Amino acid sequence: MLSENGVLIDLFEVRRVVDTCDVFTVGFRLFPQRLLVDTRFNAEEGPLVSVVEPVATVEERFFWLGQKRPRFGMPQRFAFFIWPHSIAMLEELGLGERIRGRCRSALWPQGDAQVDEAFSQLRALERQTVLDAIRGRNCHTLWPRR
């Protein structure tokens, strides 16, 4: 759905996913990498927030999670959504802070640092993608140069 300001998102639903899913993945329109957030933790292992490569199916993602975090088994609630706007807008709307809140624990105080690192990587990917488009790298123009 489109609005006069671009793609319209259901922010209530996005917040619900961030607040209730134990594992969720966010895709972006400018680059293929995903933000994976696994809020589960125990005494031996903390939450995971990471920029990951895309996979073809949810089964592949579950397999990846099983390899990376075998202590936790299958997630109870898993979601995937596409964020159609900038990383800055994701943060401005408070979703970055909501993710930080989901990954905070007295047992694992490094949760904030993981979120900060992931968002730093996402901003760098977004910037590089925009620069590549401006420079004509990995892009095809409608009007070729003469």
Secondary structure as UniProt FT lines:
FT   STRAND          2..3
FT   TURN            4..5
FT   STRAND          6..7
FT   HELIX           11..20
FT   STRAND          23..28
FT   STRAND          34..38
FT   STRAND          48..52
FT   HELIX           58..68
FT   TURN            70..71
FT   STRAND          78..83
FT   HELIX           87..92
FT   TURN            93..94
FT   HELIX           95..103
FT   TURN            109..110
FT   HELIX           111..135
FT   TURN            136..138
//
